[in-house]
Amino acid sequence: MITVSDNAKAHALKLISEENRPADTFIRVGVDSGGCSGLSYTLIFDNNLLPTDQVFEDKGIKIVVDRKSFLYLAGTELDYTGGLNGKGFVFNNPNASRTCGCGESFSV
């Protein structure tokens, strides 16, 4: 399962509203090759569900992930931070054995 923090929920709902996205909008998360640690996170707003997608819902937010990415993201919490080190969505991934300084890439 992939979960959502209260901060991530609030910010996602704010962005969906500000961007006038359709009511069926969800957050698509994934993993791509690249980044300084070998794998990088992806996150977009989407409303096109694919047959192979895995769907999770937490705190009223729908999270969608492809099967391959789920192998790396199982148990991850999506958070949002507005701290001094930059603001944005953050992946708290228990599967990551190493992350880069910016938190946008990881290795397992």
Backbone as JSON, one array per atom type, in Angstrom:
{
  "sequence": "MITVSDNAKAHALKLISEENRPADTFIRVGVDSGGCSGLSYTLIFDNNLLPTDQVFEDKGIKIVVDRKSFLYLAGTELDYTGGLNGKGFVFNNPNASRTCGCGESFSV",
  "N": [[0.84, -1.19, 0.0], [0.38, 2.29, -0.57], [0.63, 5.24, 1.21], [-0.72, 8.45, 2.33], [0.3, 11.48, 3.74], [-1.14, 13.87, 6.06], [-0.3, 16.48, 5.37], [0.48, 16.13, 2.67], [-1.96, 15.4, 1.56], [-3.5, 17.76, 1.95], [-2.03, 19.61, 0.39], [-2.12, 18.43, -2.16], [-4.91, 18.45, -2.71], [-5.28, 21.22, -2.76], [-3.69, 21.94, -5.02], [-5.01, 20.51, -7.06], [-7.47, 21.81, -7.06], [-6.71, 24.51, -7.61], [-5.68, 24.21, -10.17], [-7.88, 23.57, -11.57], [-8.62, 20.88, -12.12], [-10.21, 17.83, -13.29], [-12.83, 16.06, -11.47], [-12.2, 13.37, -11.18], [-9.48, 13.19, -10.86], [-6.32, 11.85, -9.99], [-3.32, 10.99, -8.11], [-0.5, 10.02, -9.75], [2.15, 7.95, -9.14], [5.54, 6.88, -9.54], [8.51, 5.04, -10.56], [11.56, 5.66, -12.14], [14.48, 4.83, -14.08], [17.54, 6.4, -13.27], [18.88, 9.5, -11.97], [21.0, 10.5, -9.23], [21.32, 8.4, -7.46], [20.52, 6.14, -8.75], [17.79, 5.34, -9.13], [14.82, 7.19, -9.76], [12.12, 9.14, -8.47], [8.77, 9.62, -9.72], [6.0, 11.82, -10.12], [2.83, 12.79, -10.92], [-0.23, 14.54, -11.71], [-3.13, 12.91, -12.81], [-5.75, 11.48, -14.84], [-6.24, 9.25, -16.25], [-6.71, 6.05, -16.13], [-4.95, 3.03, -16.34], [-5.15, -0.4, -17.51], [-3.31, -2.05, -16.15], [-2.65, -0.74, -13.85], [-2.18, -0.24, -10.32], [-4.31, 0.62, -7.73], [-4.66, 2.73, -4.97], [-6.18, 4.08, -2.06], [-6.07, 6.65, 0.27], [-6.95, 8.56, 3.0], [-8.87, 9.81, 1.44], [-7.56, 10.45, -0.89], [-6.65, 9.37, -4.06], [-4.18, 7.18, -5.11], [-2.18, 6.1, -7.72], [-0.28, 3.55, -9.24], [2.09, 1.96, -11.39], [2.67, -1.58, -11.97], [5.42, -2.41, -11.96], [6.74, -0.24, -10.73], [5.53, -0.36, -8.25], [6.81, -2.42, -6.93], [9.08, -1.2, -5.93], [7.98, 0.8, -4.39], [6.24, -0.11, -2.42], [4.71, 0.24, 0.69], [5.42, 2.87, 1.0], [5.16, 6.27, 2.13], [3.61, 9.15, 0.99], [4.52, 12.42, 1.37], [4.43, 15.94, 2.18], [6.51, 18.72, 2.21], [7.5, 21.91, 3.4], [9.9, 23.02, 4.05], [13.15, 24.54, 4.83], [14.98, 23.34, 3.14], [13.86, 23.29, 0.69], [10.68, 22.96, -0.96], [8.04, 20.63, -1.46], [6.62, 17.53, -2.73], [7.41, 14.56, -0.98], [8.91, 11.38, -0.82], [8.63, 8.95, 1.53], [10.23, 6.28, 1.79], [10.41, 3.01, 2.77], [11.84, 1.02, 1.53], [14.11, 2.02, 0.39], [17.56, 1.88, 0.33], [19.5, 3.73, 0.16], [19.56, 7.22, -0.29], [19.66, 10.2, -2.29], [21.04, 13.49, -1.64], [19.08, 15.42, -2.23], [16.76, 14.0, -2.12], [15.33, 13.08, -4.27], [16.11, 10.85, -5.66], [16.98, 7.35, -5.34], [18.28, 4.19, -4.1], [17.99, 0.6, -3.98]],
  "CA": [[0.0, 0.0, 0.0], [1.03, 3.6, -0.54], [-0.2, 6.11, 2.03], [-0.59, 9.89, 2.13], [0.28, 12.24, 5.0], [-2.12, 14.97, 6.08], [0.27, 17.6, 4.61], [0.4, 15.81, 1.25], [-3.38, 15.46, 1.18], [-3.91, 19.17, 1.87], [-1.39, 20.28, -0.75], [-2.65, 17.83, -3.39], [-6.25, 19.0, -2.93], [-5.1, 22.62, -3.13], [-3.22, 22.0, -6.4], [-6.08, 20.03, -7.94], [-8.46, 22.88, -7.12], [-6.12, 25.67, -8.29], [-5.46, 23.9, -11.58], [-9.2, 23.21, -12.13], [-8.56, 19.52, -12.65], [-11.49, 17.11, -13.17], [-13.12, 15.43, -10.18], [-11.61, 12.03, -11.13], [-8.02, 13.32, -10.85], [-5.58, 11.12, -8.96], [-1.87, 11.18, -8.14], [0.23, 8.88, -10.3], [3.54, 7.91, -8.7], [6.29, 5.82, -10.2], [9.96, 4.99, -10.44], [12.29, 5.59, -13.41], [15.94, 4.74, -13.96], [18.21, 7.69, -13.34], [19.16, 10.18, -10.71], [22.36, 10.24, -8.72], [21.36, 7.15, -6.69], [20.15, 5.02, -9.61], [16.35, 5.34, -9.42], [14.21, 8.47, -9.4], [10.66, 9.15, -8.28], [7.94, 10.45, -10.58], [4.71, 12.16, -9.54], [2.03, 13.68, -11.76], [-1.69, 14.43, -11.59], [-3.61, 12.19, -13.99], [-7.1, 10.93, -14.71], [-6.32, 8.17, -17.22], [-6.37, 4.8, -15.45], [-4.55, 1.97, -17.25], [-5.58, -1.71, -17.0], [-2.3, -2.68, -15.3], [-2.39, 0.11, -12.69], [-2.64, -0.6, -8.99], [-4.96, 1.8, -7.17], [-4.76, 2.8, -3.51], [-6.82, 5.31, -1.58], [-5.78, 6.94, 1.66], [-7.43, 9.89, 3.4], [-9.66, 10.38, 0.35], [-6.7, 10.73, -2.05], [-6.37, 8.18, -4.83], [-2.8, 7.04, -5.57], [-2.1, 5.07, -8.75], [1.11, 3.18, -9.53], [2.2, 0.79, -12.27], [3.11, -2.77, -11.24], [6.87, -2.42, -11.79], [7.1, 0.77, -9.74], [5.03, -0.75, -6.94], [7.82, -3.27, -6.29], [9.99, -0.3, -5.23], [7.25, 1.78, -3.58], [5.35, -0.74, -1.43], [4.91, 0.74, 2.05], [5.86, 4.27, 0.97], [4.24, 7.35, 2.48], [3.79, 10.39, 0.26], [4.43, 13.53, 2.3], [4.71, 17.25, 1.59], [7.27, 19.55, 3.13], [7.74, 23.29, 2.98], [11.05, 23.42, 4.86], [14.25, 25.35, 4.3], [15.69, 22.6, 2.1], [12.99, 23.25, -0.48], [9.36, 22.43, -0.66], [7.5, 19.73, -2.47], [6.23, 16.19, -2.29], [8.53, 13.75, -0.52], [8.61, 9.96, -0.69], [9.22, 8.28, 2.69], [10.24, 4.94, 1.23], [11.15, 2.09, 3.62], [12.62, 0.12, 0.7], [15.31, 2.69, -0.09], [18.73, 1.65, 1.18], [20.31, 4.94, 0.07], [18.91, 8.3, -1.02], [20.56, 11.31, -2.57], [20.85, 14.64, -0.75], [17.85, 16.16, -2.53], [15.62, 13.13, -1.86], [14.6, 12.76, -5.5], [16.52, 9.56, -6.19], [17.27, 6.37, -4.3], [18.66, 2.86, -4.55], [17.49, -0.44, -3.1]],
  "C": [[0.88, 1.25, 0.0], [0.09, 4.54, 0.21], [0.13, 7.58, 1.78], [-0.64, 10.58, 3.5], [-0.79, 13.32, 4.92], [-1.61, 16.17, 5.28], [0.18, 17.36, 3.11], [-1.04, 15.89, 0.75], [-3.81, 16.91, 0.99], [-3.31, 19.85, 0.65], [-1.9, 19.73, -2.08], [-4.03, 18.39, -3.7], [-6.19, 20.47, -3.35], [-4.68, 22.75, -4.59], [-4.3, 21.56, -7.4], [-7.13, 21.11, -8.13], [-7.93, 24.08, -7.92], [-5.95, 25.45, -9.78], [-6.75, 23.48, -12.28], [-9.19, 21.84, -12.79], [-9.91, 18.83, -12.45], [-11.62, 16.38, -11.83], [-12.47, 14.05, -10.06], [-10.08, 12.05, -11.16], [-7.42, 12.52, -9.7], [-4.1, 11.45, -9.08], [-1.25, 9.9, -8.67], [1.68, 8.98, -9.84], [4.24, 6.75, -9.41], [7.78, 5.95, -9.94], [10.54, 4.86, -11.84], [13.76, 5.36, -13.12], [16.52, 6.14, -14.07], [18.39, 8.31, -11.97], [20.52, 9.77, -10.18], [22.45, 8.97, -7.89], [20.89, 5.95, -7.49], [18.7, 4.95, -10.02], [15.78, 6.69, -9.0], [12.7, 8.33, -9.33], [9.99, 10.01, -9.35], [6.6, 10.68, -9.87], [4.02, 13.14, -10.47], [0.57, 13.55, -11.35], [-2.19, 13.84, -12.9], [-5.07, 11.84, -13.78], [-7.34, 9.83, -15.75], [-5.8, 6.89, -16.57], [-6.07, 3.73, -16.49], [-4.92, 0.61, -16.67], [-4.59, -2.36, -16.04], [-1.97, -1.86, -14.05], [-2.88, -0.53, -11.41], [-3.14, 0.69, -8.35], [-5.05, 1.66, -5.66], [-5.48, 4.09, -3.16], [-6.54, 5.46, -0.1], [-6.2, 8.37, 1.94], [-8.2, 10.59, 2.28], [-8.85, 10.74, -0.89], [-6.4, 9.41, -2.75], [-4.94, 8.25, -5.37], [-2.76, 5.87, -6.55], [-0.63, 4.83, -9.08], [1.12, 1.98, -10.47], [2.83, -0.36, -11.48], [4.61, -2.77, -10.97], [7.29, -1.44, -10.69], [6.65, 0.36, -8.35], [6.03, -1.64, -6.2], [8.79, -2.42, -5.47], [9.28, 0.61, -4.22], [6.34, 1.19, -2.51], [5.7, -0.23, -0.03], [5.32, 2.2, 2.13], [4.76, 5.21, 1.43], [4.61, 8.57, 1.64], [3.54, 11.54, 1.23], [4.66, 14.83, 1.52], [5.43, 18.08, 2.63], [7.46, 20.94, 2.54], [8.94, 23.86, 3.7], [12.09, 24.23, 4.13], [15.0, 24.66, 3.17], [14.88, 22.51, 0.81], [11.64, 22.69, -0.11], [8.89, 21.56, -1.81], [7.09, 18.41, -1.85], [7.48, 15.38, -2.02], [8.06, 12.31, -0.39], [9.35, 9.4, 0.52], [9.15, 6.78, 2.39], [11.07, 3.99, 2.11], [12.03, 1.12, 2.84], [13.94, 0.71, 0.24], [16.47, 2.43, 0.87], [19.65, 2.87, 1.19], [19.51, 5.97, -0.71], [19.94, 9.4, -1.28], [20.22, 12.48, -1.63], [19.55, 15.37, -0.98], [16.6, 15.32, -2.3], [14.83, 12.74, -3.09], [15.03, 11.45, -6.14], [16.94, 8.65, -5.04], [17.81, 5.1, -4.94], [18.11, 1.86, -3.53], [18.54, -1.51, -2.9]]
}
